[in-house]
Amino acid sequence: MTETMCGVALTGHGGPEVLAWREDLPRPVPMAGEVLIRVAAAGVNNTDINTRVGWYSKGDNDAGDASWTGMPLRFPRIQGIDACGSIVAVGEGVDPSRIGQRVLVEPCLIEARGRMLDQPWFFGSECDGAFAEYCTVAARHAYAIESTLTDAELASFPCSYSTAENMLTRTNLQAGETVLITGASGGVGSAAVQLAKARGARVAVVTSEAKAQSLRDLGAEVIVDRDADYVAALGANCVDVVVDLVAGEKWSGLLDVLRPKGRYAVAGAVGGPIVDLDVRTLYLKDLSFFGCTVLEPAVFGNLVRLIETGAIKPLVAATFPLKEINAAQAAFADKAYTGKIVLTITENSEN
């Protein structure tokens, strides 16, 4: 292995121009307790773009709090929260037999740079991620996987599917219950449809007519047009769980369709982060709210098992070479697809 590698460096907050293709990035060296992964493929996610433009900041895109943890990013930063690849070296204390394992990286990190973290980091945000030929991560966060899926297909899973599974875990969705999923055609939403069906739930989704059939094919039983009034379309007090990835101006209608003692989970706000809440609805209906970012301990291991057994399937809408990341993110922003867009990085990405 050479001491340098190719990859994309985020040089600051801003538009696509702050993403720089580099062929002289220093190849990382695994510390004690870490593994070095040759990255084969990496998914494109909202978080990549949100971090780049400073969307997480509550201070009008102030760079001082524009990360998952509310701390300033250090530049240059290699983004990429989704990683599929193979272990090619290990640090001190890691079993050398792990070299050669095909792995997925757990995106929510409780260990990094040789220490346990007081507050979880996120791969590709607080530390370098998958948008390069190599990356390092604590061995506990590199999950071995046995699958016939391609690396590009496997790279579509980590962030979106673990986010969706975490929301269903936090709300304790049960067989026979009804779940309403907003933003259902996106990576997290389409994952939630499959994972909810795997739990035996009845799935209703909010989407456009153009994407309705693809979601029916995944298991959605009820389609609600994104412009419809939720109560008129579904009825009041008829949903056990809401999985929300949109928020926005129609948010209060989601609480109206929840049954008393219903559960609401949120992990995105693409429709707008500021909403109107009538607190009386919250307490008179005994609703439970769950903000979902940090993964519950069992979530990623459960996800890997579901992938290995074929209980869920990848939804790769398109692939791009890493060097064409700007085109990939533009296609991602168009939202004219169901599922995920994936960047291929090394030649074994068709395994």
C-alpha positions in Angstrom: 0.0 0.0 0.0 1.2 3.5 -0.8 1.3 6.2 1.8 -1.2 8.3 -0.1 -4.7 7.7 -1.5 -7.3 9.2 -3.7 -10.5 10.7 -2.2 -12.8 13.7 -1.8 -11.9 16.3 0.8 -14.4 18.7 2.2 -12.5 22.0 2.5 -15.2 24.1 4.2 -18.9 24.8 4.4 -20.5 25.8 1.1 -21.7 24.5 -2.2 -20.3 21.7 -4.4 -17.1 23.8 -5.0 -15.9 22.9 -1.5 -15.6 19.2 -2.4 -12.1 18.7 -3.8 -10.9 15.6 -5.6 -7.4 14.7 -4.2 -4.9 12.1 -5.2 -2.4 12.9 -2.4 -4.4 12.4 0.7 -2.5 10.6 3.5 -3.5 7.0 3.9 -4.7 6.6 7.5 -2.8 4.2 9.8 -4.9 2.1 12.2 -4.3 3.0 15.9 -4.6 0.4 18.7 -8.0 -1.2 18.5 -8.7 0.0 15.0 -8.9 -1.6 11.5 -7.9 -0.2 8.2 -10.6 -0.7 5.5 -10.1 -0.5 1.8 -13.4 1.1 0.8 -15.3 -0.4 -2.1 -18.5 1.7 -2.1 -20.2 4.5 -0.1 -23.7 5.7 -0.1 -24.9 9.3 -0.6 -27.0 10.6 2.2 -28.8 13.8 3.3 -26.2 14.2 6.1 -23.4 14.6 3.6 -25.1 17.6 2.0 -26.4 18.9 5.3 -23.0 18.9 6.8 -21.4 20.5 3.7 -23.8 23.4 3.7 -23.9 23.9 7.5 -27.6 22.9 7.8 -27.2 21.4 11.3 -26.3 24.8 12.7 -29.0 26.6 14.7 -27.1 29.9 14.2 -27.9 30.5 10.5 -25.3 28.1 9.1 -22.7 29.3 11.7 -19.7 27.0 11.2 -19.3 26.9 15.0 -22.1 24.4 15.5 -22.7 22.9 12.1 -22.1 19.2 12.9 -24.1 16.3 14.3 -22.6 17.0 17.8 -22.9 20.8 17.6 -19.1 21.2 17.5 -17.0 22.8 14.7 -15.8 20.5 12.0 -12.1 20.2 11.3 -11.1 20.7 7.6 -10.2 19.1 5.4 -12.7 16.4 6.3 -13.3 13.2 4.3 -17.1 12.7 4.5 -19.1 9.5 3.8 -21.2 7.9 6.6 -21.9 4.7 4.6 -19.0 2.3 4.0 -18.6 -1.2 2.6 -15.2 -2.6 2.1 -12.6 -5.1 3.3 -10.2 -5.0 6.2 -6.6 -4.8 4.9 -4.7 -4.1 8.2 -5.3 -4.0 11.9 -3.9 -2.0 14.8 -2.5 -3.3 18.0 -4.8 -5.5 20.0 -7.0 -6.5 17.0 -7.1 -10.1 15.9 -5.1 -10.4 12.6 -7.5 -13.0 11.4 -9.9 -10.2 10.7 -7.7 -9.1 7.7 -9.7 -10.0 4.6 -13.1 -9.7 6.2 -15.8 -7.9 4.2 -17.4 -5.4 6.5 -20.0 -2.7 6.9 -19.2 0.3 9.2 -21.6 1.1 11.9 -22.2 4.9 11.4 -22.8 5.9 15.0 -19.5 5.6 16.9 -19.0 5.1 20.6 -15.3 4.5 20.2 -12.8 6.5 18.1 -9.1 7.3 18.0 -8.3 4.7 20.7 -10.8 5.9 23.3 -14.4 5.6 24.4 -16.4 8.7 23.6 -18.5 10.8 26.1 -20.8 11.7 23.2 -21.1 9.5 20.1 -19.4 10.7 16.8 -20.7 10.0 13.4 -18.5 8.5 10.7 -17.6 11.1 8.1 -18.5 14.0 10.3 -16.5 14.1 13.6 -13.9 11.9 12.0 -12.9 10.9 8.4 -15.3 8.6 6.6 -15.7 6.6 3.4 -15.2 9.1 0.5 -11.7 7.8 -0.1 -9.8 4.6 -0.9 -9.1 3.8 2.7 -10.6 4.6 6.1 -10.0 3.6 9.7 -12.5 2.8 12.4 -12.6 1.1 15.8 -12.8 -2.7 15.3 -16.1 -2.9 17.2 -17.7 -0.7 14.6 -16.6 -2.8 11.6 -19.2 -5.6 11.3 -18.2 -8.7 9.3 -20.9 -9.6 6.8 -21.6 -12.7 4.6 -23.7 -11.8 1.6 -23.9 -12.4 -2.1 -24.9 -8.7 -2.6 -22.5 -6.4 -4.4 -20.5 -3.9 -2.4 -22.6 -1.1 -4.0 -25.7 -2.8 -2.8 -24.3 -3.3 0.7 -23.2 0.3 0.9 -26.8 1.4 0.5 -27.7 -0.1 4.0 -25.7 1.4 6.9 -27.0 4.9 7.5 -30.5 4.7 6.1 -31.4 1.3 7.3 -29.9 1.6 10.8 -31.7 5.0 11.2 -35.0 3.4 10.2 -34.5 0.3 12.4 -33.5 2.6 15.3 -36.8 4.5 14.9 -38.8 1.3 14.9 -36.8 0.0 17.9 -37.3 3.2 19.9 -41.1 3.2 19.2 -41.3 -0.5 19.8 -43.4 -1.1 16.7 -45.3 -4.4 17.0 -46.9 -6.9 14.6 -50.4 -5.9 13.7 -49.9 -2.2 14.5 -50.2 0.6 11.8 -47.2 2.8 11.1 -47.3 6.0 8.9 -44.0 6.8 7.2 -43.3 10.2 5.7 -40.7 10.8 3.0 -41.2 7.1 2.2 -39.4 7.0 -1.1 -36.0 8.2 0.3 -33.3 6.1 1.7 -34.5 6.0 5.3 -38.2 5.9 4.3 -38.0 3.0 1.9 -35.9 1.2 4.5 -38.5 1.8 7.1 -41.2 0.3 4.8 -39.3 -2.9 4.5 -38.3 -3.1 8.1 -41.8 -2.4 9.4 -43.2 -5.1 7.1 -40.5 -7.5 8.5 -42.0 -6.8 11.9 -45.5 -7.7 10.7 -46.9 -4.1 10.8 -49.4 -2.5 8.5 -47.6 0.2 6.5 -49.0 3.5 5.3 -46.8 5.9 3.5 -46.8 9.6 2.4 -45.4 10.0 -1.1 -46.2 11.2 -4.6 -48.2 9.2 -7.1 -45.2 8.7 -9.3 -43.5 6.8 -6.6 -46.5 5.0 -5.1 -46.1 1.7 -7.0 -42.5 1.2 -6.1 -43.5 1.6 -2.4 -46.4 -0.8 -2.9 -43.9 -3.3 -4.2 -41.9 -2.9 -1.0 -45.0 -3.7 1.1 -46.9 -0.4 1.6 -50.6 -1.0 1.9 -51.9 2.5 2.2 -50.7 5.4 0.0 -51.3 9.0 1.1 -50.5 11.8 -1.4 -48.0 14.2 0.0 -50.5 17.1 -0.7 -53.4 15.4 1.0 -54.9 16.3 4.4 -53.8 13.4 6.6 -57.0 13.2 8.6 -59.1 13.3 5.5 -57.0 10.6 3.9 -56.6 8.3 6.9 -59.0 9.3 9.6 -58.3 10.7 13.1 -56.7 8.5 15.8 -56.0 5.5 13.5 -52.2 5.2 13.5 -50.1 3.6 16.3 -46.6 4.9 15.2 -45.5 7.8 13.0 -42.0 7.6 11.4 -41.3 11.2 10.3 -38.5 12.3 8.0 -40.1 15.5 6.7 -41.6 17.7 9.5 -42.6 21.0 7.8 -45.9 22.8 7.6 -48.1 19.8 7.7 -46.5 18.4 10.8 -49.4 18.9 13.2 -51.6 16.6 11.1 -49.3 13.7 12.0 -50.3 14.1 15.6 -54.0 14.2 14.7 -53.9 10.7 13.0 -52.0 9.2 16.0 -54.1 7.1 18.4 -54.1 8.0 22.1 -50.8 6.7 23.5 -49.4 6.7 20.0 -45.6 7.1 19.4 -43.9 9.6 17.1 -40.3 9.3 16.0 -38.3 11.8 14.0 -34.9 11.6 12.3 -35.2 14.3 9.6 -36.7 17.6 8.7 -36.4 18.0 4.9 -39.7 19.8 4.8 -38.6 22.4 7.4 -37.3 22.1 11.0 -39.7 24.6 12.6 -43.2 23.2 13.3 -46.4 24.3 15.1 -47.1 22.1 18.2 -50.4 22.4 20.2 -49.1 21.0 23.5 -52.6 20.1 24.4 -52.6 17.4 21.7 -49.4 16.0 23.1 -50.6 15.6 26.7 -54.3 15.0 26.2 -53.6 12.1 23.8 -50.7 10.8 26.0 -48.4 10.8 23.0 -44.7 9.8 23.2 -42.1 11.6 21.1 -38.7 10.1 20.2 -35.9 12.1 18.6 -33.7 9.5 16.9 -30.0 10.0 16.1 -27.8 7.8 18.3 -28.3 4.1 17.6 -29.5 1.8 20.3 -26.8 -0.9 21.0 -28.5 -3.8 19.3 -29.7 -2.0 16.1 -26.7 -2.5 13.8 -26.1 -6.1 14.6 -29.8 -6.8 14.0 -29.6 -5.0 10.7 -26.6 -7.1 9.6 -28.5 -10.3 10.4 -31.5 -9.1 8.4 -29.3 -8.4 5.4 -27.6 -11.8 5.7 -30.9 -13.7 5.8 -32.3 -11.7 2.9 -35.2 -10.3 4.9 -34.6 -6.9 3.5 -33.3 -6.0 0.0 -31.1 -3.1 -1.2 -32.6 -0.3 -3.3 -29.8 1.1 -5.4 -31.2 3.7 -7.8 -27.9 4.7 -9.4 -24.2 4.4 -9.0 -21.4 7.0 -9.7 -17.6 6.8 -9.5 -16.4 8.7 -6.4 -14.7 11.3 -8.6 -18.2 12.3 -9.9 -19.6 13.0 -6.4 -21.0 16.4 -7.5 -23.1 14.7 -10.1 -24.2 12.1 -7.6 -25.3 14.7 -5.1 -27.1 16.6 -7.8 -29.0 13.4 -8.7 -29.7 12.8 -5.0 -31.1 16.3 -4.6 -33.5 15.8 -7.6 -35.3 13.0 -5.6 -36.5 11.5 -8.8 -36.0 7.9 -7.6 -36.8 5.5 -4.8 -33.9 4.2 -2.6 -30.2 5.1 -2.6 -27.5 6.6 -4.8 -24.1 4.9 -4.2 -20.5 6.0 -5.0 -18.1 3.2 -6.2 -14.6 3.6 -5.0 -12.3 0.6 -5.7 -12.4 -2.0 -8.4 -13.9 -4.7 -6.2 -17.2 -2.7 -5.9 -18.9 -5.3 -8.2 -18.3 -8.2 -5.8 
